[in-house]
Amino acid sequence: MNPAEIIARKRDKKILTSEEINYFVLGYTKGDIPDYQMSALLMAILLNSMTAEETAALTNAMLESGDQVVFDPHKPIYVDKHSSGGIGDKISIILAPLMAVCGLKVPMLSGRGLGHTGGTLDKLESISGFRTDLSIEEYKAGVESVGCIITGQTAEIAPADRMIYALRDVTATVESIPLICGSILSKKFAAGPNSIVFDIKCGNGAFMKNMEQAEDLGRNLRHICQAMAKGSAYLITDMNQPSGRAAGNALEIDECVLALNGQGPDDLMQIVFSLGECMLNLGGISAGNEAIMQQMAKIEDGSAFEKFLEMIAYQGGQTKAIESGKPIAPAKKIISVHSDVSGYIESIDTYRLGRLIIEMDGGRTVVGQQIDLTTGFVIHEKIGDQVDRGELIFEIHSSGKLEDSYLIKAFRECIRITNEEVSSPELIKSKSI
Amino acid sequence: MNPAEIIARKRDKKILTSEEINYFVLGYTKGDIPDYQMSALLMAILLNSMTAEETAALTNAMLESGDQVVFDPHKPIYVDKHSSGGIGDKISIILAPLMAVCGLKVPMLSGRGLGHTGGTLDKLESISGFRTDLSIEEYKAGVESVGCIITGQTAEIAPADRMIYALRDVTATVESIPLICGSILSKKFAAGPNSIVFDIKCGNGAFMKNMEQAEDLGRNLRHICQAMAKGSAYLITDMNQPSGRAAGNALEIDECVLALNGQGPDDLMQIVFSLGECMLNLGGISAGNEAIMQQMAKIEDGSAFEKFLEMIAYQGGQTKAIESGKPIAPAKKIISVHSDVSGYIESIDTYRLGRLIIEMDGGRTVVGQQIDLTTGFVIHEKIGDQVDRGELIFEIHSSGKLEDSYLIKAFRECIRITNEEVSSPELIKSKSI
């Protein structure tokens, strides 16, 4: 096989064989195929696309470029969940222990904040001592004994994906559905799950701005999972406003504690339970209403919260602050933002809210940057809510670095209020199980 | 400006500005932009194409990456000719001195054999002592004093083209009309002509297999020349059989000597005179029938042949063998191939004839390879000719390395003979002046 001939075949819109894809990806990982041939192939893939079978072969090749965790491929209970990213999206942190007490094993490798969105690992690190750098052995043992683990990717997992991702970033080949799917799935499946539920966020706070893009991603992820003989389901959920009320690292952990104690906001819990239902279904545990009731019961009886504490303890985190029910990492100051008019909330600039957290050092502008885990906001009114002049809309949790007046103005600009009644958006826009 | 953003614009089918193209090409030549970004851009160009204006900007950027020869931009007499390559195509070697005695200056940088086709430099090197490595100063002075020079590209001419060409070869980005045109024209115009006549060969012995491809290349070359404010014209000429009778390096020089002494085969001379007419027209010397008559007269009176000897002498070659009229570099053995049937020649596998010369070491399979300048063939019957059983069709000029019986069989297989009358092909298929 010859790299230039493989590039030529994709250039000419031919379908690559899994042997060709393997040869290329493994040759690249070993350094036998240079960057310039890989980048030519990536551009040809971006412009001429790939079938689900080709993308499955690409995913497998990247997955096989490094260490793979294998639990029991015959037991459906190893189920993961992946979100395409949004604001206030703390759902993984609630779902992992909840699913574990319902009978699943949840092997979850998560990431840092990306673009304007927050990252699960950053949020968990606001729990004092919590380790997101477990070794593969610690991770594997934790999934089996605790039932759920949320940790970071190790260097040994899918090194081809890491190399290709870095190259895509500088060669304008990021925006390709097959390459995006391959990157997500190679990391996810290297961590050992037998199936995955995808939460595809759609709206002005998500990467997928419209239903067409979201459905396209969802369909592709499912086709590739099918081609890889893995279970999958996806929900498309609304991201035109933050999930729940809290956004920002430590603030979201506080909200997870509330949620696991039965006090989660309705919008957040509805998505949690729907995703949980899909996971339990894929895991062969329960389905439909039964799956919803099972989850509610596990929150009611405190066992989901207990499991959360157990996971934190296993990963080296201190549970005392969590158990106290108090904010785990309070910000220097809380600034209240009140409405200056009366009316109905019509829309929320969710993207800008995400950028404002980053401005308050709650997210990164450069890889590896230290962040301030205490900053963020709590939103008290959502789309469709009626507000009176002077009513509290936001509490901004600030480090004091930025002027209060600047923040108040900026947050106020993120909310559009109208005189006419507005209905609140459908939370779950589409479901494919 | 940012390389990834420029790649993204071409990926998204945008038209690049000449500033962007300059920045990219010069950055790449200086080593500031790495191979992997250039190869991603090349693939995007191949798949999304470029306008004539973009290609003109690309050509200018490559041309400006190195030394440029400038004669007198206001004198139209500096005219070059470029062939897209074929078998037995020795036309440049006849035209250069012929045009010089007609009043043009012919500044010609030529190349080696490419693929199955021969190269003008290789052919000229069968003249003992002939130098194809003139310095830019020697070249420039020769064009002015002799009136025509045929030499090789120096390292200082269009280094960007050389770097990009090497990268295209290994990234499956050769087959792109804008990239092919940019490569041809940057080298050609760096050598100083004010206009160029293109001889686009079309047929089973050429790179362009059909009229659509040939017209596409011709139109593109003209549009780019227009965008560069350079004069141009093109002919599409038949390459379904060798040009003239001789193919192979030294054998073609022998045929050039015949041609410049008024004994050239009709098919060859018809194309020579038509291209010459275009060149004289662009140079403002003569046009139409007058230009044809002028060329014939310069052959008749011996001055074109004298000019050829003058060019050879200027470039260090020995003229004695040329003047003797004998073969300049006879092969070890000549094998006659006779027809085994009677009929009319219907078709000739011209591509395979080219490959057979390479098999006889008359061309390269690897860059830099030493070749045997004595091998090749003379073809005595062409398409449409009637042949009798036992009549001489080929004389194979062999080094004896390959078995005679193998060569006879192979050459015979290149000729298809039919019982029905066949008309000879139109030599000039299209003309754009």
Interface residues (C-beta under 8 A of the other chain):
Chain A: P3 A4 E5 I7 A8 R11 P34 D35 Y36 Q37 M38 S39 A40 L42 M43 A44 L46 L47 N48 L167 D169 V170 T171 A172 T173
Chain B: P3 A4 E5 I7 A8 R11 P34 D35 Y36 Q37 M38 S39 A40 L42 M43 A44 L46 L47 N48 L167 D169 V170 T171 A172 T173
